[in-house]
Amino acid sequence: MWSPRGRSAPDACPGTRRVHAAADGNLARVRVPGGRLHADQLDALAAATTELADGALELTSRGNVQLRGLRAGAERELAARLYAAGLLPSESHERVRNVIASVLSGRVGGGLVDVRALVDALDEGLCADPALGGLPGRFLFTIDDGRGDVTGFGADVGLLAVPGGAVAVLLAGTDTGVRVSPPEAASTALLAARLFLAESTAQHSTAWRLAELDDGVPRVTARLRAALDPALLVPPGDLTIPEAPTRAPVGPVAQVDGRVALALVVPLGRLTGAQLAALTAAAGTGSDEINITPWRTVVVPDLSTGEAERRLATLAAEGLVADAAAGWVGVTGCAGQPGCAKALANVRTDATLVHASASPGAGDLPVHWVGCERRCGRPADRHVEVLASIEGYQVSLDGRPRPRSATLEETAAAIAAARRGK
Ligand code: SF4
């Protein structure tokens, strides 16, 4: 339960040592700051889910990954494997390493700053400060290279590169008027996180998010501005802040260095063992890197044009989607039955029946399927919601529900109309 003074209990976000007991076994979430993985790390995750869990890897709405059906008592073994792979640098901080960053920053045009080093500095600074291990697991950082693709996630602490070479600091999506140089940006974001904790303590609050504090944004902004050199301050509000995240690209993407990145939709965010193997092999022909995005896509960067063509065919044959006009583009869903005990329907099976062969129109809105009113994994941007109920699915847009559909055909028709904004 949430109250103006905070939540009634600490957050229950899962990690790798503190797992969530789901209907299909334990669920472990692995944080991937900035969504960047090396091929050997993806390989380690693939081996872990094959040998300890259900064999697949799920992508989350924050660009992290999770394993379902984890064997009882396998947490220690999983943690040891992740530590060895460099995916668990700090057990005390694992659940707070929530960092979303601009996709393909430094590799494609449109950004003002290459934020990859900033992600590393933020993550290292976060793990190095014992106090920051006390952040709630829901606390989120975004690092936007200036193209506006991730600022709309409304992070508790956001960094946004702005013209002129500076980085603006945002709190819950609001400009603080703080402008720092890129090398100072990570430490300033970490300072803002510490001041959130200080304000929480002052309010005797257990808030999970900065905006849940009483006057959280103005109070933490005031603390931050008071703590910084006045030369770093401008009057807040002179900034145009993207309100919604920009969707990630799909298909081959030309990089500024002449190489190609392959951006692939993962149907319902679930990577199979064969897909994981194909991705690892593809990354091995580039720079050994794979990016996970909050839109449940994966990106394999730094491929030659010829290699991109060859790998695209292999990856598509495994069911990953590189066609921006394919039915799966923009479609997400929660776990549903049988993985979640709260689910009123097997939303993944039903979504597959509706979308696998559909051809959405250009500009169609995203769709999110959920098995109950908790609405897990709900996208941050405008989308069509498909909510399971005991009487069938209810399709809604902008909070306005349509009549419940008795059949999947009716549901599909209602979704198609809502995606066009009708
Ligand atoms: S939205 Fe409901 S059914 Fe879906 S995963 Fe969350 S709790 Fe389970």
Boltz pocket constraint, residues with backbone or C-beta under 6 A from the ligand:
constraints:
  - pocket:
      binder: B
      contacts: [[A, 334], [A, 335], [A, 336], [A, 337], [A, 340], [A, 341], [A, 342], [A, 343], [A, 344], [A, 370], [A, 371], [A, 372], [A, 373], [A, 374], [A, 375], [A, 376]]
      max_distance: 6.0
